[in-house]
Protein backbone atom coordinates (compact mmCIF):
# COMPACT_ATOMS: atom_id res chain seq x y z
CA UNK A 1 0.00 0.00 0.00
CA UNK A 2 2.78 2.40 0.95
CA UNK A 3 4.57 1.81 -2.36
CA UNK A 4 1.50 2.67 -4.42
CA UNK A 5 1.01 5.92 -2.49
CA UNK A 6 4.62 6.84 -3.18
CA UNK A 7 4.08 6.01 -6.85
CA UNK A 8 1.03 8.28 -7.04
CA UNK A 9 2.94 11.12 -5.36
CA UNK A 10 5.81 10.65 -7.82
CA UNK A 11 3.51 10.77 -10.85
CA UNK A 12 1.35 13.68 -9.66
CA UNK A 13 3.49 16.45 -11.23
CA UNK A 14 3.31 14.74 -14.63
CA UNK A 15 -0.46 14.31 -14.33
CA UNK A 16 -0.90 17.94 -13.33
CA UNK A 17 1.32 19.10 -16.19
CA UNK A 18 -0.68 17.00 -18.65
CA UNK A 19 -3.97 18.32 -17.29
CA UNK A 20 -2.75 21.91 -17.49
CA UNK A 21 -1.55 21.38 -21.05
CA UNK A 22 -4.90 19.88 -22.08
CA UNK A 23 -6.72 22.79 -20.43
CA UNK A 24 -4.54 25.31 -22.28
CA UNK A 25 -5.20 23.55 -25.58
CA UNK A 26 -8.98 23.49 -25.10
CA UNK A 27 -9.11 27.14 -23.98
CA UNK A 28 -6.82 28.15 -26.84
CA UNK A 29 -9.00 26.25 -29.30
CA UNK A 30 -12.15 27.96 -28.05
CA UNK A 31 -10.40 31.34 -28.20
CA UNK A 32 -9.32 30.73 -31.81
CA UNK A 33 -12.80 29.54 -32.75
CA UNK A 34 -14.38 32.75 -31.46
CA UNK A 35 -11.89 35.08 -33.15
N, C-alpha and C positions, 0 to 999 in steps of 0.2 A: 504493500500500500504506500509506504513512504517513498519508494522509488518512483512510482507513477506520479505522485505529487511533485516530486523534484523534476520529473520530465515535463510536466505541464508548465511549471514555473520557468523552465529553460526555454520552452517553445512559445511562451506568451509574447515576447517582443516581436517575433516573426509574425504571429497571428495578428497582432495589433497593427503592424506595419502593412500587412496584406489588406486588412480591413480599411485602414486609412487610405491606401492606394485605390481600392475599389470605390470608396466613397468619393474621392477626388475625381475619379473617372466618370462616375455617374453624374456628379454635380457639373463637371465640365461639359459633359454631353448635353445635359439639359440647357446649360447656358448657351452653348453653340446652337442648339435647336431653336432657341428663342430669338437669337440675334438675326 
